[in-house]
Amino acid sequence: MIQKIFGWVELVSRSFVDRPVAYETFYCPSDATRISTLLASGVHAQRGTFPKKKMSVDLTDPNVTRAYDDIIKNKGTDWLLVTYGGTRDKLSLLSSGQGNFDDLCRNVPREPEDVFFGFCRERDGGNNYYALIAFVPEGVSGVRRAKALVHSRAVGAVFKAANISMNVQNIVTQSRDKLRERLQISPSYIPRLASNSGKTIPRSASTPISKRSASESAAYYKSTDHSLASYMHAQESQARRSASPTYANIPSIPSEYDEIEGPPPPTPPKETYYTKSASAFVKSVSTGTMYETIRPRYDSFMSDGDEVVISPGKIPVRAMHHSHMLTPEARAQKRLEVQKRKEAEELQAVKEEEERQIKLRREKEEMLRQAEEEERRRLVKLEEEKRRALAERAKREMEAKLEEERRAQEMELRRQKERERRRRETEELEAKMKEMELRAAEAAKKKAEQRRMTEASKKQRMKTIQDKYARANGVLLAGSVTVQTSMSISWKRRYFELSRNALAFYRDSQERASPLDVMILERGRVAAIKEPDEGYDELEAIPHSFAVEFTDGDGAWCMYCDSAEDKDVLMSLLSQAAGL
């Protein structure tokens, strides 16, 4: 029977925590005490007593550990925020700082598909309370949401100081006041057992915890072994039913003392503000002294707004004495009935546990189905977007190709127009050049004819002048002329006298004793007398000008007269004197 009860206690303890139960074995004077010890150990075992599981997320970042220690040791840091940072299963420190829960929320990036974990401290007087928060936005997919739920347990195993854990979907709706309500501080409502009622009595978290008197506990528990065993059995049975939502309606496990009528045991001291832990109860049984401790609250990783506090109700005290003794047959009958009721309770508990497991399995399958359906829809959407992107890309490529062809046609058309324009311009230019050549040839012909006529007229005039001065002796001609010799770069006004062998230049007509310059004309020294259009372009701007070239390598002498008649006379006589 004890082995069956142990199995039932194991099922109950596993319903409280979704992890292996750390059993503790104590020496207790009765089977009921052993059951209560196992139950208390299963429900109230510290997180550190569970077997270590392989972490599904990497939290080896030293910055995370350093920030966590600063928060716990009150070194100027009040909160921290960790992120995946683009990885699948490695968390690293994103930021940390001073302030409260509102400051932590303001530093959470508004990313619709990123998951963050935060750890913050809230103060209430001289006490510190810690909260572990998972920021899982509504836009996170089902697979990542389930992954965050699994990773949150590993994060909770590292941040062991957290008093509560919760999920946050919408940061805008969160505030520090809501967090303090969940932490049950200012004011806090901490549930306790009352002797005559199941109501909870409010008490601040900073209220000190006092011990019951050892003499009172010893006087009560030493009164009788029967009363001790019956009282502990009733207390643990009632605490077990009130602490578990699954087994809250299961009747208590009866003992052989439940049906014994008799006077009630002495009234125990009131347990209004305290509950007993397993280790404190074992000590009370062995030494006769009871120390009360506050039952630790166990928080699982809850959804946003969910929080469960184990609050044991009233502990009934049943009659432990009887007014008359039963026969052995009646006692055996009673024990058989008790055993049947226990077996029925065990079967009912197993059935409910199986139903709960089936329900959890169905919920898990539904969650996986929804995740698969969401993944399938995501893949379909991704495939549709991919097809749309390919179609859009093909459309853009076709438009680009058509645009390129259109540009090529326009460019070819422009090239053709440019070729046609150049051809027309070339033809027009050639026509203009031919016309200009014709005009130039005609002008040159006219000019040559005019020159020929001028030469003929000039020769006639020169012949007349030469005949006129042929009989002159000594000086053939005298007058004024402006001359520029080969040795000078400036023009000089000079008075000249032309004889048959030389042309002498004087300063003026009064000073003729000694000439300034003399042009020798004999012995064929003069090579030619030329007009400005015969190679002397610089003389074209000077009217009545001409140049005299020499055969001995001396530079040409340039002269101009006051009139065309003076020029013709001087050139004719120079030609005659030079023998040209």
C-alpha positions as CSV (number, residue, x, y, z in Angstrom):
1,M,0.0,0.0,0.0
2,I,2.8,2.4,0.9
3,Q,4.4,1.8,-2.5
4,K,1.1,2.7,-4.3
5,I,0.8,5.8,-2.2
6,F,4.4,6.8,-3.1
7,G,3.5,6.4,-6.8
8,W,0.4,8.6,-6.3
9,V,2.5,11.2,-4.5
10,E,4.9,11.2,-7.4
11,L,2.1,11.9,-9.9
12,V,0.9,14.7,-7.7
13,S,4.4,16.2,-7.4
14,R,4.9,16.0,-11.1
15,S,1.7,18.0,-11.7
16,F,3.3,20.9,-9.9
17,V,6.5,21.1,-11.9
18,D,7.2,20.0,-15.4
19,R,10.6,18.5,-14.5
20,P,12.0,15.5,-12.5
21,V,11.2,15.6,-8.8
22,A,14.1,15.7,-6.4
23,Y,13.1,13.2,-3.6
24,E,14.3,13.5,0.0
25,T,14.2,10.7,2.4
26,F,13.8,11.4,6.1
27,Y,13.2,9.3,9.2
28,C,9.6,9.8,10.2
29,P,7.6,8.1,12.9
30,S,4.7,7.3,10.6
31,D,3.8,6.6,7.0
32,A,1.7,9.7,6.7
33,T,4.7,11.8,7.7
34,R,6.8,10.0,5.0
35,I,4.2,10.8,2.4
36,S,4.0,14.5,3.5
37,T,7.8,14.7,3.4
38,L,7.9,13.4,-0.2
39,L,5.1,15.7,-1.3
40,A,6.7,18.7,0.3
41,S,10.0,17.8,-1.3
42,G,8.4,17.4,-4.7
43,V,6.4,20.7,-4.6
44,H,8.8,23.0,-2.8
45,A,12.2,21.7,-4.0
46,Q,14.6,24.4,-5.0
47,R,15.4,24.8,-8.7
48,G,19.0,24.0,-7.9
49,T,18.1,20.5,-6.6
50,F,16.8,19.3,-10.0
51,P,19.1,17.4,-12.3
52,K,20.8,19.7,-14.6
53,K,19.5,19.5,-18.2
54,K,21.4,20.4,-21.3
55,M,20.7,24.0,-22.1
56,S,19.0,24.6,-25.5
57,V,20.5,28.1,-25.7
58,D,24.0,29.4,-25.3
59,L,24.3,31.9,-22.4
60,T,28.1,31.9,-22.1
61,D,28.5,35.6,-22.9
62,P,30.6,37.0,-20.0
63,N,28.8,40.4,-20.3
64,V,25.5,38.7,-19.4
65,T,27.0,37.1,-16.3
66,R,28.7,40.4,-15.3
67,A,25.5,42.4,-15.7
68,Y,23.5,39.8,-13.7
69,D,26.0,39.9,-10.8
70,D,25.9,43.7,-10.8
71,I,22.1,43.6,-10.5
72,I,22.1,41.0,-7.7
73,K,25.0,42.6,-5.8
74,N,23.5,46.1,-6.2
75,K,26.5,47.6,-8.1
76,G,24.7,50.3,-10.0
77,T,22.8,48.2,-12.5
78,D,19.0,47.6,-12.2
79,W,18.1,45.8,-15.4
80,L,19.6,44.0,-18.4
81,L,18.4,43.0,-21.9
82,V,19.7,40.0,-23.9
83,T,19.1,39.3,-27.6
84,Y,19.8,36.6,-30.1
85,G,21.7,39.1,-32.3
86,G,20.9,37.3,-35.6
87,T,21.9,33.9,-34.2
88,R,19.6,30.8,-33.7
89,D,20.5,29.8,-30.2
90,K,23.1,32.2,-28.7
91,L,22.0,35.0,-26.4
92,S,24.3,38.0,-25.8
93,L,23.9,41.3,-23.9
94,L,22.2,44.0,-25.8
95,S,22.0,46.7,-23.1
96,S,21.9,47.3,-19.3
97,G,21.4,50.3,-17.1
98,Q,19.8,51.9,-14.1
99,G,16.1,52.5,-13.5
100,N,13.0,50.3,-13.3
101,F,10.8,48.2,-15.5
102,D,9.7,51.2,-17.5
103,D,13.3,52.0,-18.4
104,L,13.8,48.4,-19.5
105,C,10.7,48.6,-21.8
106,R,11.9,51.8,-23.4
107,N,15.2,50.1,-24.3
108,V,13.5,47.1,-26.0
109,P,13.8,47.6,-29.8
110,R,10.5,47.7,-31.6
111,E,11.2,44.7,-33.8
112,P,8.0,42.8,-34.8
113,E,9.8,39.4,-35.3
114,D,12.6,39.5,-32.7
115,V,12.5,37.9,-29.2
116,F,14.3,39.5,-26.2
117,F,14.7,38.5,-22.6
118,G,14.9,41.0,-19.8
119,F,15.8,40.8,-16.1
120,C,15.0,43.7,-13.8
121,R,15.0,44.5,-10.1
122,E,12.1,46.2,-8.2
123,R,12.6,47.7,-4.8
124,D,10.1,47.8,-2.0
125,G,11.6,49.5,1.0
126,G,14.7,47.6,1.9
127,N,13.7,44.5,0.0
128,N,14.7,43.6,-3.6
129,Y,12.4,41.6,-6.0
130,Y,13.5,40.3,-9.3
131,A,11.5,39.5,-12.5
132,L,12.4,37.6,-15.7
133,I,10.5,38.9,-18.7
134,A,10.3,37.4,-22.2
135,F,9.4,40.0,-24.9
136,V,7.7,37.9,-27.6
137,P,5.8,40.3,-30.0
138,E,2.5,39.2,-31.7
139,G,4.2,39.0,-35.1
140,V,6.6,36.2,-34.0
141,S,5.8,32.9,-35.8
142,G,4.6,29.9,-33.9
143,V,7.9,28.0,-34.3
144,R,9.9,30.9,-32.8
145,R,7.4,31.4,-30.1
146,A,7.7,27.7,-29.1
147,K,11.5,28.0,-29.3
148,A,11.4,31.1,-27.1
149,L,9.3,29.2,-24.5
150,V,11.9,26.4,-24.4
151,H,14.8,28.9,-24.2
152,S,13.1,30.8,-21.4
153,R,13.5,27.9,-19.1
154,A,17.2,27.8,-19.7
155,V,17.4,31.6,-19.1
156,G,15.4,31.1,-15.9
157,A,18.0,28.4,-14.8
158,V,20.7,31.1,-15.2
159,F,18.8,33.9,-13.6
160,K,17.9,32.0,-10.5
161,A,17.1,35.0,-8.4
162,A,13.9,35.8,-10.4
163,N,10.8,35.8,-8.3
164,I,8.4,35.6,-11.2
165,S,8.6,34.9,-14.9
166,M,6.2,36.3,-17.5
167,N,5.7,36.8,-21.2
168,V,5.0,40.2,-22.7
169,Q,3.5,40.6,-26.2
170,N,2.6,44.3,-26.3
171,I,5.2,46.6,-24.6
172,V,2.8,49.6,-24.8
173,T,0.3,48.0,-22.4
174,Q,3.0,47.2,-19.8
175,S,3.9,49.4,-16.9
176,R,5.8,49.3,-13.6
177,D,2.6,49.2,-11.6
178,K,1.5,46.0,-13.4
179,L,4.8,44.4,-12.7
180,R,4.6,45.3,-9.0
181,E,1.1,43.9,-8.8
182,R,2.5,40.6,-10.2
183,L,5.3,40.7,-7.7
184,Q,2.6,41.4,-5.0
185,I,4.5,44.3,-3.5
186,S,3.2,47.6,-2.1
187,P,1.0,46.2,-0.8
188,S,1.6,42.5,-1.1
189,Y,-0.9,39.7,-0.5
190,I,1.0,36.6,0.7
191,P,-1.2,33.6,1.3
192,R,-1.0,31.8,4.7
193,L,-2.9,29.1,6.5
194,A,-5.4,30.1,9.1
195,S,-6.6,27.9,11.9
196,N,-10.3,28.5,11.4
197,S,-10.6,30.0,7.9
198,G,-9.1,29.7,4.5
199,K,-8.8,33.5,4.0
200,T,-5.5,35.1,3.1
201,I,-4.2,37.9,5.3
202,P,-2.3,40.8,3.7
203,R,1.2,41.4,4.9
204,S,4.0,43.5,3.5
205,A,6.9,41.6,2.0
206,S,9.2,43.3,4.5
207,T,7.3,42.0,7.6
208,P,9.7,39.8,9.7
209,I,9.1,36.1,10.1
210,S,8.8,35.0,13.7
211,K,9.2,31.5,15.2
212,R,6.6,29.7,17.3
213,S,7.4,28.9,20.8
214,A,9.2,25.5,21.2
215,S,7.3,24.8,24.4
216,E,3.9,25.3,22.7
217,S,4.8,23.0,19.8
218,A,6.3,20.4,22.1
219,A,3.3,20.4,24.4
220,Y,1.0,19.9,21.6
221,Y,2.9,17.2,19.6
222,K,3.9,15.2,22.7
223,S,0.3,14.9,23.9
224,T,-0.2,11.6,22.0
225,D,1.3,9.6,19.1
226,H,-2.2,9.0,17.8
227,S,-3.1,12.6,17.6
228,L,0.3,13.5,16.0
229,A,0.0,11.0,13.2
230,S,-3.7,11.8,12.5
231,Y,-3.1,15.6,12.6
232,M,-0.1,15.4,10.2
233,H,-2.0,13.1,7.8
234,A,-5.0,15.5,7.7
235,Q,-2.7,18.5,7.3
236,E,-0.7,17.1,4.4
237,S,-3.7,15.7,2.6
238,Q,-5.6,19.0,2.8
239,A,-2.5,21.0,1.7
240,R,-2.0,18.6,-1.2
241,R,-5.6,19.0,-2.4
242,S,-5.5,22.8,-2.1
243,A,-2.1,23.3,-3.7
244,S,-2.8,21.4,-7.0
245,P,-5.6,22.6,-9.3
246,T,-5.8,19.0,-10.8
247,Y,-6.3,17.3,-7.5
248,A,-8.2,20.0,-5.6
249,N,-11.4,18.0,-5.6
250,I,-9.9,14.6,-4.6
251,P,-10.9,13.6,-1.1
252,S,-8.2,13.1,1.5
253,I,-6.5,9.7,2.0
254,P,-8.2,8.2,5.0
255,S,-6.3,6.4,7.8
256,E,-7.3,3.8,10.3
257,Y,-8.0,6.6,12.8
258,D,-10.5,8.5,10.6
259,E,-13.5,6.3,11.7
260,I,-12.7,6.1,15.3
261,E,-15.0,8.1,17.4
262,G,-13.9,9.6,20.6
263,P,-13.2,12.9,22.2
264,P,-11.2,15.4,20.1
265,P,-7.5,15.9,20.7
266,P,-6.3,19.0,22.4
267,T,-6.7,22.2,20.3
268,P,-3.4,22.9,18.5
269,P,-1.9,26.4,18.5
270,K,-3.2,28.6,15.7
271,E,-1.4,28.4,12.3
272,T,-2.7,31.7,11.0
273,Y,0.4,33.2,9.3
274,Y,2.7,30.2,8.8
275,T,3.0,26.9,6.9
276,K,5.5,24.1,7.6
277,S,8.2,23.0,5.2
278,A,9.2,19.4,5.0
279,S,12.5,19.8,6.8
280,A,11.0,21.9,9.6
281,F,8.3,19.2,10.1
282,V,10.8,16.4,10.4
283,K,12.8,18.4,12.9
284,S,9.6,18.9,14.9
285,V,8.8,15.3,15.0
286,S,12.3,14.2,16.1
287,T,12.9,17.0,18.7
288,G,9.5,18.0,19.7
289,T,10.1,21.6,18.4
290,M,8.3,23.2,15.4
291,Y,9.8,26.1,13.4
292,E,7.5,27.7,10.8
293,T,8.9,29.0,7.5
294,I,7.2,30.7,4.7
295,R,6.3,28.3,1.9
296,P,8.3,29.4,-1.1
297,R,6.3,30.3,-4.2
298,Y,7.1,28.4,-7.3
299,D,6.7,30.3,-10.5
300,S,6.6,28.6,-13.8
301,F,7.2,30.5,-17.0
302,M,3.7,32.0,-17.5
303,S,2.0,33.8,-20.3
304,D,1.3,37.5,-20.1
305,G,-0.9,38.1,-17.1
306,D,-0.9,34.5,-15.8
307,E,0.4,33.8,-12.3
308,V,-0.4,31.0,-9.9
309,V,0.2,31.2,-6.1
310,I,-0.2,28.0,-4.0
311,S,-2.5,28.9,-1.2
312,P,-3.4,26.1,1.2
313,G,-6.8,26.3,2.8
314,K,-8.2,25.3,6.1
315,I,-6.7,22.2,7.7
316,P,-9.4,20.2,9.3
317,V,-8.7,18.4,12.5
318,R,-10.6,15.1,12.9
319,A,-11.4,13.2,15.9
320,M,-8.6,10.9,17.0
321,H,-10.1,9.2,20.1
322,H,-12.9,6.9,20.3
323,S,-15.4,6.3,23.0
324,H,-15.4,2.5,22.8
325,M,-13.1,-0.1,21.3
326,L,-14.0,-2.0,18.1
327,T,-13.8,-5.7,17.6
328,P,-10.9,-7.0,15.4
329,E,-13.5,-8.0,12.7
330,A,-15.0,-4.5,12.7
331,R,-11.5,-3.0,12.6
332,A,-10.5,-5.3,9.7
333,Q,-13.7,-4.3,7.9
334,K,-12.9,-0.7,8.4
335,R,-9.4,-1.2,7.1
336,L,-10.7,-3.0,4.0
337,E,-13.1,-0.1,3.3
338,V,-10.3,2.4,3.8
339,Q,-8.1,0.4,1.4
340,K,-10.9,0.3,-1.2
341,R,-11.4,4.0,-1.0
342,K,-7.7,4.6,-1.3
343,E,-7.5,2.3,-4.4
344,A,-10.5,4.2,-5.9
345,E,-8.8,7.5,-5.3
346,E,-5.6,6.2,-6.9
347,L,-7.5,5.0,-9.9
348,Q,-9.3,8.3,-10.1
349,A,-6.0,10.2,-9.8
350,V,-4.4,8.0,-12.5
351,K,-7.4,8.5,-14.8
352,E,-7.3,12.3,-14.3
353,E,-3.6,12.3,-14.9
354,E,-4.0,10.3,-18.1
355,E,-6.7,12.7,-19.2
356,R,-4.4,15.7,-18.4
357,Q,-1.6,14.1,-20.3
358,I,-3.9,13.4,-23.3
359,K,-5.1,17.0,-23.1
360,L,-1.5,18.3,-23.0
361,R,-0.6,16.0,-25.9
362,R,-3.5,17.2,-27.9
363,E,-2.6,20.8,-27.1
364,K,1.0,20.1,-28.2
365,E,-0.2,18.4,-31.3
366,E,-2.5,21.3,-32.1
367,M,0.3,23.7,-31.5
368,L,2.6,21.7,-33.8
369,R,-0.2,21.5,-36.3
370,Q,-0.7,25.2,-36.2
371,A,3.0,25.8,-36.4
372,E,3.2,23.5,-39.4
373,E,0.2,25.1,-41.0
374,E,1.7,28.5,-40.4
375,E,5.0,27.3,-41.8
376,R,3.1,25.8,-44.8
377,R,1.3,29.1,-45.4
378,R,4.6,31.0,-45.0
379,L,6.2,28.7,-47.6
380,V,3.3,29.1,-49.9
381,K,3.4,32.9,-49.4
382,L,7.2,32.8,-49.9
383,E,6.8,30.7,-53.1
384,E,4.1,33.1,-54.3
385,E,6.3,36.1,-53.6
386,K,9.2,34.3,-55.3
387,R,7.0,33.7,-58.4
388,R,5.8,37.2,-58.3
389,A,9.4,38.5,-58.0
390,L,10.4,36.3,-60.9
391,A,7.5,37.5,-63.0
392,E,8.3,41.1,-62.0
393,R,11.9,40.5,-62.8
394,A,11.0,39.0,-66.2
395,K,8.7,41.9,-66.9
396,R,11.4,44.4,-66.0
397,E,13.9,42.5,-68.2
398,M,11.5,42.5,-71.1
399,E,10.8,46.2,-70.6
400,A,14.5,46.9,-70.4
401,K,15.1,44.9,-73.6
402,L,12.3,46.8,-75.4
403,E,13.6,50.1,-74.1
404,E,17.1,49.1,-75.3
405,E,15.8,48.2,-78.7
406,R,13.9,51.4,-78.9
407,R,17.0,53.4,-77.9
408,A,19.0,51.5,-80.5
409,Q,16.5,52.3,-83.2
410,E,16.4,55.9,-82.2
411,M,20.2,56.0,-82.2
412,E,20.3,54.4,-85.6
413,L,17.8,56.8,-86.9
414,R,19.8,59.7,-85.5
415,R,22.9,58.3,-87.1
416,Q,21.2,58.1,-90.4
417,K,19.9,61.6,-90.1
418,E,23.4,62.8,-89.1
419,R,24.9,61.0,-92.1
420,E,22.3,62.5,-94.4
421,R,22.9,66.0,-92.9
422,R,26.7,65.6,-93.3
423,R,26.2,64.4,-96.9
424,R,24.1,67.5,-97.7
425,E,26.5,69.8,-96.0
426,T,29.4,68.2,-97.8
427,E,27.6,68.6,-101.2
428,E,26.7,72.2,-100.3
429,L,30.3,72.8,-99.3
430,E,31.7,71.3,-102.4
431,A,29.3,73.3,-104.5
432,K,30.3,76.5,-102.6
433,M,34.0,75.6,-103.1
434,K,33.5,75.0,-106.8
435,E,31.7,78.3,-107.1
436,M,34.4,80.0,-105.1
437,E,37.1,78.5,-107.3
438,L,35.2,79.6,-110.4
439,R,34.8,83.1,-109.0
440,A,38.5,83.1,-107.9
441,A,39.6,81.9,-111.4
442,E,37.4,84.5,-113.0
443,A,38.7,87.2,-110.6
444,A,42.3,86.1,-111.2
445,K,41.6,86.2,-114.9
446,K,40.1,89.6,-114.6
447,K,43.0,90.7,-112.4
448,A,45.6,89.3,-114.8
449,E,43.9,91.0,-117.7
450,Q,43.8,94.2,-115.7
451,R,47.4,93.8,-114.7
452,R,48.3,93.1,-118.3
453,M,46.5,96.2,-119.4
454,T,48.1,98.1,-116.5
455,E,51.5,96.9,-117.5
456,A,51.0,97.9,-121.0
457,S,49.8,101.3,-120.0
458,K,52.6,101.5,-117.5
459,K,55.2,100.5,-120.1
460,Q,53.7,103.1,-122.5
461,R,53.9,105.8,-119.8
462,M,57.4,104.7,-118.8
463,K,58.5,104.8,-122.5
464,T,57.1,108.3,-122.8
465,I,58.8,109.4,-119.6
466,Q,62.1,107.8,-120.7
467,D,61.9,109.5,-124.0
468,K,61.2,112.8,-122.3
469,Y,64.2,112.6,-120.0
470,A,66.5,110.8,-122.5
471,R,68.2,114.0,-123.7
472,A,68.8,115.2,-120.1
473,N,72.4,115.3,-118.8
474,G,73.6,114.9,-115.2
475,V,70.6,114.7,-112.9
476,L,67.7,112.9,-114.6
477,L,65.1,113.6,-111.8
478,A,65.0,115.3,-108.4
479,G,62.3,115.5,-105.7
480,S,61.1,114.2,-102.3
481,V,60.4,110.5,-101.4
482,T,59.9,108.4,-98.3
483,V,62.4,105.6,-98.1
484,Q,63.2,102.6,-95.9
485,T,66.6,101.0,-96.6
486,S,67.6,97.5,-95.8
487,M,69.6,98.7,-92.8
488,S,66.8,100.6,-91.2
489,I,63.4,99.6,-89.8
490,S,61.9,103.1,-89.9
491,W,60.7,105.3,-92.8
492,K,62.7,108.5,-93.6
493,R,61.6,111.5,-95.7
494,R,64.5,112.3,-98.0
495,Y,65.3,114.6,-100.9
496,F,66.7,112.6,-103.9
497,E,68.7,113.2,-107.1
498,L,68.6,110.4,-109.8
499,S,71.5,110.2,-112.2
500,R,72.3,107.5,-114.8
501,N,74.4,105.4,-112.4
502,A,73.1,106.3,-108.8
503,L,70.2,107.5,-106.7
504,A,71.5,109.8,-103.9
505,F,69.4,110.7,-100.8
506,Y,69.9,114.0,-98.8
507,R,68.3,115.3,-95.7
508,D,66.6,118.1,-97.6
509,S,67.1,120.2,-100.7
510,Q,69.3,122.7,-98.9
511,E,71.9,120.3,-97.6
512,R,73.2,118.5,-100.7
513,A,76.9,118.7,-99.9
514,S,77.2,115.1,-98.8
515,P,74.4,112.4,-99.4
516,L,73.1,110.3,-96.5
517,D,72.5,107.1,-98.6
518,V,73.4,106.2,-102.1
519,M,71.8,103.4,-104.3
520,I,74.3,102.2,-107.0
521,L,72.4,101.4,-110.2
522,E,75.2,100.4,-112.7
523,R,76.7,97.1,-113.5
524,G,73.4,95.3,-113.2
525,R,73.2,95.6,-109.5
526,V,69.4,96.2,-109.5
527,A,67.5,92.9,-110.0
528,A,63.9,94.2,-110.2
529,I,61.5,96.9,-109.3
530,K,58.2,95.4,-107.9
531,E,54.7,96.5,-107.0
532,P,53.2,95.6,-103.5
533,D,51.1,92.8,-105.1
534,E,54.2,91.1,-106.3
535,G,55.2,89.7,-102.9
536,Y,55.2,92.7,-100.6
537,D,51.9,92.5,-98.8
538,E,53.1,94.9,-96.1
539,L,53.2,97.7,-98.8
540,E,49.6,97.1,-99.9
541,A,48.4,99.4,-97.2
542,I,50.8,102.2,-98.3
543,P,49.6,104.0,-101.4
544,H,52.1,104.8,-104.3
545,S,54.7,102.4,-102.8
546,F,57.2,100.0,-104.5
547,A,60.3,98.0,-103.7
548,V,63.8,97.7,-105.3
549,E,65.6,94.4,-105.2
550,F,69.4,93.9,-105.7
551,T,71.5,91.1,-107.0
552,D,74.4,91.4,-104.6
553,G,72.3,90.0,-101.6
554,D,71.6,93.3,-100.1
555,G,68.0,93.7,-98.8
556,A,65.3,95.4,-100.7
557,W,64.7,99.2,-100.4
558,C,61.1,100.3,-100.0
559,M,59.8,103.7,-101.1
560,Y,56.5,105.6,-101.6
561,C,55.8,108.8,-103.4
562,D,53.4,111.6,-102.9
563,S,51.3,110.7,-106.0
564,A,50.8,108.0,-108.6
565,E,52.4,110.2,-111.3
566,D,55.5,110.8,-109.2
567,K,55.7,107.0,-108.6
568,D,55.4,106.2,-112.4
569,V,58.1,108.8,-113.3
570,L,60.5,107.6,-110.6
571,M,60.0,103.9,-111.4
572,S,60.4,104.5,-115.2
573,L,63.7,106.4,-114.8
574,L,65.0,103.9,-112.2
575,S,64.3,101.0,-114.7
576,Q,66.0,102.9,-117.5
577,A,69.1,103.8,-115.3
578,A,69.3,100.2,-114.0
579,G,69.0,98.8,-117.5
580,L,65.9,96.7,-116.8
